[in-house]
Amino acid sequence: MAAQPRFRRVVRYGPVQVGTYYDGRGREKHTAACTAPRCGFAVDYDSRAAAQLAARTHRCPVR
C-alpha cells in the first residue's frame, strides 16, 4: 500500500492548486490539480515552473 504524499508549498491559482512532494524514490515532484467539481485535472511535473504554467492556463471543461 502506497503512502499518501505530504504536500508542501501549496499555492492556489483560481481553482487549481500546485503542490510539491517527494515521490517514493526521493525525487522532488510538483503537481497541479483542479479542485472544481467533476473536472478531474491533475498532472505531475518535474519542475515547479511547468506545474505553475499548467495551473495558470488550465480551463475547466465542465461549467
DSSP file (Angstrom, degrees, kcal/mol; ACC not computed):
  #  RESIDUE AA STRUCTURE BP1 BP2  ACC     N-H-->O    O-->H-N    N-H-->O    O-->H-N    TCO  KAPPA ALPHA  PHI   PSI    X-CA   Y-CA   Z-CA
    1    1 A M              0   0    0      0, 0.0     2,-0.2     0, 0.0     0, 0.0   0.000 360.0 360.0 360.0 126.8    0.0    0.0    0.0
    2    2 A A        -     0   0    0      1,-0.1     2,-0.2     3,-0.0     0, 0.0  -0.539 360.0-121.2 -80.9 142.0    1.5    3.3   -1.1
    3    3 A A        -     0   0    0     -2,-0.2    -1,-0.1     1,-0.1    21,-0.1  -0.502  29.8-105.1 -79.1 150.0    1.6    6.2    1.4
    4    4 A Q        -     0   0    0     -2,-0.2    -1,-0.1     1,-0.1     2,-0.1  -0.557  41.1-110.9 -72.7 136.6   -0.1    9.4    0.7
    5    5 A P        -     0   0    0      0, 0.0     2,-0.8     0, 0.0    -1,-0.1  -0.389  20.7-129.8 -69.1 147.1    2.3   12.2   -0.4
    6    6 A R        -     0   0    0     16,-0.2    16,-0.3    -2,-0.1     2,-0.2  -0.875  26.5-147.8 -97.4 110.1    2.8   15.1    2.0
    7    7 A F        +     0   0    0     -2,-0.8     2,-0.3    14,-0.1    14,-0.2  -0.538  19.1 179.2 -81.3 142.6    2.4   18.3    0.0
    8    8 A R  E     +A   20   0A   0     12,-2.6    12,-2.7    -2,-0.2    -2,-0.0  -0.915  60.1  31.3-135.0 163.8    4.4   21.4    0.9
    9    9 A R  E    S-     0   0A   0     -2,-0.3     2,-0.5     1,-0.2    -1,-0.2   0.943  75.9-176.1  52.4  53.1    4.5   24.8   -0.7
   10   10 A V  E     +     0   0A   0     -3,-0.2     2,-0.3     9,-0.2     9,-0.2  -0.702   4.0 179.0 -84.7 127.2    0.9   24.6   -1.8
   11   11 A V  E     -A   18   0A   0      7,-2.6     7,-3.2    -2,-0.5     2,-0.5  -0.953  18.9-137.8-128.6 146.6   -0.3   27.6   -3.9
   12   12 A R  E     -A   17   0A   0     -2,-0.3     2,-0.5     5,-0.2     5,-0.2  -0.914  15.3-177.1-112.3 131.2   -3.7   28.2   -5.4
   13   13 A Y  E >  S-A   16   0A   0      3,-3.5     3,-2.0    -2,-0.5    -2,-0.0  -0.882  70.5 -59.8-121.6  93.6   -4.2   29.7   -8.9
   14   14 A G  T 3  S-     0   0    0     -2,-0.5    42,-0.1     1,-0.3    41,-0.0  -0.519 120.6 -16.2  64.3-128.1   -8.0   30.0   -9.3
   15   15 A P  T 3  S+     0   0    0      0, 0.0    20,-2.8     0, 0.0     2,-0.4   0.523 122.8  90.8 -83.8  -3.3   -9.5   26.5   -8.8
   16   16 A V  E <   -AB  13  34A   0     -3,-2.0    -3,-3.5    18,-0.2     2,-0.4  -0.781  60.0-158.3-100.2 133.9   -6.1   24.8   -9.4
   17   17 A Q  E     -AB  12  33A   0     16,-3.0    16,-2.6    -2,-0.4     2,-0.5  -0.898   1.7-157.6-108.5 138.9   -3.7   24.0   -6.5
   18   18 A V  E     +AB  11  32A   0     -7,-3.2    -7,-2.6    -2,-0.4     2,-0.3  -0.967  19.5 171.5-115.4 128.7    0.0   23.5   -7.1
   19   19 A G  E     - B   0  31A   0     12,-2.1    12,-2.7    -2,-0.5     2,-0.4  -0.961  24.8-136.8-138.2 155.1    2.0   21.5   -4.5
   20   20 A T  E     +AB   8  30A   0    -12,-2.7   -12,-2.6    -2,-0.3     2,-0.3  -0.890  31.2 155.5-111.7 140.7    5.4   20.0   -4.1
   21   21 A Y  E     - B   0  29A   0      8,-2.5     8,-3.4    -2,-0.4     2,-0.5  -0.953  40.8-108.0-152.6 168.5    6.1   16.5   -2.7
   22   22 A Y  E     - B   0  28A   0    -16,-0.3     6,-0.2    -2,-0.3   -16,-0.2  -0.906  32.9-139.6-103.3 131.2    8.7   13.7   -2.8
   23   23 A D    >   -     0   0    0      4,-2.6     3,-1.9    -2,-0.5    -1,-0.0  -0.134  39.5 -83.1 -78.5-176.7    7.8   10.5   -4.7
   24   24 A G  T 3  S+     0   0    0      1,-0.3    -1,-0.1     2,-0.1    -2,-0.0   0.680 129.3  52.7 -63.8 -19.3    8.6    7.0   -3.5
   25   25 A R  T 3  S-     0   0    0      2,-0.1    -1,-0.3     0, 0.0     3,-0.1   0.314 120.2-104.0 -99.9   7.3   12.2    7.2   -4.9
   26   26 A G  S <  S+     0   0    0     -3,-1.9     2,-0.3     1,-0.3    -2,-0.1   0.549  74.9 138.1  85.8   7.3   13.0   10.5   -3.1
   27   27 A R        -     0   0    0      1,-0.1    -4,-2.6    -5,-0.0     2,-0.4  -0.646  57.8-114.9 -87.0 144.1   12.7   12.7   -6.2
   28   28 A E  E     -B   22   0A   0     -2,-0.3     2,-0.3    -6,-0.2    -6,-0.2  -0.649  39.5-179.0 -79.2 128.4   11.0   16.1   -5.9
   29   29 A K  E     -B   21   0A   0     -8,-3.4    -8,-2.5    -2,-0.4     2,-0.4  -0.873  16.4-149.4-125.5 158.4    7.8   16.3   -7.9
   30   30 A H  E     -BC  20  45A   0     15,-2.6    15,-3.5    -2,-0.3     2,-0.4  -0.993  12.9-165.1-130.6 135.9    5.3   19.0   -8.5
   31   31 A T  E     -BC  19  44A   0    -12,-2.7   -12,-2.1    -2,-0.4     2,-0.5  -0.933  11.8-158.8-125.3 146.6    1.6   18.5   -9.1
   32   32 A A  E     +BC  18  43A   0     11,-2.5    11,-2.4    -2,-0.4     2,-0.4  -0.994  20.8 175.2-120.8 124.0   -1.2   20.7  -10.4
   33   33 A A  E     -BC  17  42A   0    -16,-2.6   -16,-3.0    -2,-0.5     2,-0.3  -0.996  25.8-134.2-136.1 133.0   -4.7   19.6   -9.5
   34   34 A C  E     -B   16   0A   0      7,-3.0     6,-0.3    -2,-0.4   -18,-0.2  -0.681   8.4-162.7 -85.9 136.1   -8.1   21.3  -10.2
   35   35 A T        +     0   0    0    -20,-2.8   -19,-0.1    -2,-0.3    -1,-0.1   0.338  51.0 118.3-100.4   5.2  -10.5   21.4   -7.2
   36   36 A A  S >  S-     0   0    0    -21,-0.2     3,-1.5     1,-0.1     4,-0.5  -0.451  77.7 -94.3 -71.4 145.1  -13.6   22.2   -9.2
   37   37 A P  T 3  S+     0   0    0      0, 0.0    -1,-0.1     0, 0.0    25,-0.1  -0.359 103.8   1.4 -61.9 136.1  -16.3   19.5   -9.1
   38   38 A R  T 3  S+     0   0    0      1,-0.1    -3,-0.1    -3,-0.1    -2,-0.0   0.643  99.0 112.0  63.2  20.1  -16.3   16.9  -11.9
   39   39 A C    <   -     0   0    0     -3,-1.5    -4,-0.1    -5,-0.1    -1,-0.1   0.947  49.2-169.6 -85.4 -56.9  -13.1   18.4  -13.5
   40   40 A G        +     0   0    0     -4,-0.5     2,-0.6    -6,-0.3    -5,-0.1   0.603  26.0 151.0  80.9  11.4  -10.6   15.7  -12.9
   41   41 A F        +     0   0    0     -5,-0.1    -7,-3.0    -7,-0.1     2,-0.3  -0.690   8.3 144.3 -81.5 118.5   -7.5   17.7  -14.0
   42   42 A A  E     +C   33   0A   0     -2,-0.6     2,-0.3    -9,-0.3    -9,-0.2  -0.887  15.8 170.7-155.2 123.3   -4.4   16.5  -12.1
   43   43 A V  E     -C   32   0A   0    -11,-2.4   -11,-2.5    -2,-0.3     2,-0.4  -0.993  22.3-141.2-138.5 141.1   -0.9   16.3  -13.6
   44   44 A D  E     -C   31   0A   0     -2,-0.3     2,-0.3   -13,-0.2   -13,-0.2  -0.815  22.0-176.9-101.0 143.6    2.6   15.7  -12.2
   45   45 A Y  E     -C   30   0A   0    -15,-3.5   -15,-2.6    -2,-0.4     3,-0.0  -0.918  33.0-135.5-134.2 159.9    5.7   17.6  -13.4
   46   46 A D  S    S+     0   0    0     -2,-0.3     2,-0.4   -17,-0.2    -1,-0.1   0.716  92.3  51.8 -85.3 -24.2    9.4   17.5  -12.7
   47   47 A S  S  > S-     0   0    0    -17,-0.1     4,-1.5     1,-0.1     5,-0.1  -0.903  72.4-140.3-117.8 145.2    9.7   21.3  -12.5
   48   48 A R  H  > S+     0   0    0     -2,-0.4     4,-2.4     1,-0.2     5,-0.2   0.848 103.1  60.1 -67.8 -34.4    7.6   23.8  -10.4
   49   49 A A  H  > S+     0   0    0      1,-0.2     4,-2.2     2,-0.2    -1,-0.2   0.886 104.1  49.8 -62.2 -39.4    7.5   26.3  -13.3
   50   50 A A  H  > S+     0   0    0      2,-0.2     4,-2.2     1,-0.2    -1,-0.2   0.899 111.1  48.9 -66.7 -40.1    5.8   23.7  -15.5
   51   51 A A  H  X S+     0   0    0     -4,-1.5     4,-1.9     2,-0.2    -2,-0.2   0.893 111.8  49.0 -66.8 -39.2    3.2   23.0  -12.9
   52   52 A Q  H  X S+     0   0    0     -4,-2.4     4,-2.4     2,-0.2    -2,-0.2   0.886 110.5  50.8 -67.5 -38.7    2.5   26.7  -12.3
   53   53 A L  H  X S+     0   0    0     -4,-2.2     4,-1.8     2,-0.2    -2,-0.2   0.917 110.2  49.6 -64.0 -43.0    2.2   27.3  -16.0
   54   54 A A  H  X S+     0   0    0     -4,-2.2     4,-0.8     1,-0.2    -2,-0.2   0.883 111.7  49.8 -62.4 -38.1   -0.3   24.4  -16.3
   55   55 A A  H  < S+     0   0    0     -4,-1.9     3,-0.4     1,-0.2    -2,-0.2   0.905 111.5  47.2 -68.3 -41.5   -2.3   25.8  -13.4
   56   56 A R  H  < S+     0   0    0     -4,-2.4    -1,-0.2     1,-0.2    -2,-0.2   0.811 118.1  41.0 -71.8 -28.5   -2.4   29.3  -14.8
   57   57 A T  H  < S+     0   0    0     -4,-1.8    -1,-0.2    -5,-0.2    -2,-0.2   0.455  86.3 119.0 -99.5  -0.9   -3.5   28.2  -18.3
   58   58 A H     <  -     0   0    0     -4,-0.8     2,-0.4    -3,-0.4   -42,-0.1  -0.430  41.0-170.2 -69.5 135.8   -6.0   25.5  -17.2
   59   59 A R        -     0   0    0     -2,-0.1    -2,-0.0     0, 0.0    -3,-0.0  -0.990  23.2-126.8-125.9 121.3   -9.6   25.9  -18.3
   60   60 A C        -     0   0    0     -2,-0.4   -21,-0.1     1,-0.2   -20,-0.0  -0.478   8.9-153.8 -68.4 130.0  -12.2   23.6  -16.8
   61   61 A P  S    S+     0   0    0      0, 0.0     2,-0.5     0, 0.0    -1,-0.2   0.725  76.7  79.7 -75.2 -20.0  -14.3   21.9  -19.5
   62   62 A V              0   0    0      1,-0.1    -2,-0.1   -25,-0.1   -23,-0.0  -0.763 360.0 360.0 -92.5 127.8  -17.2   21.5  -17.0
   63   63 A R              0   0    0     -2,-0.5    -1,-0.1     0, 0.0    -3,-0.0   0.326 360.0 360.0-129.0 360.0  -19.4   24.5  -16.5
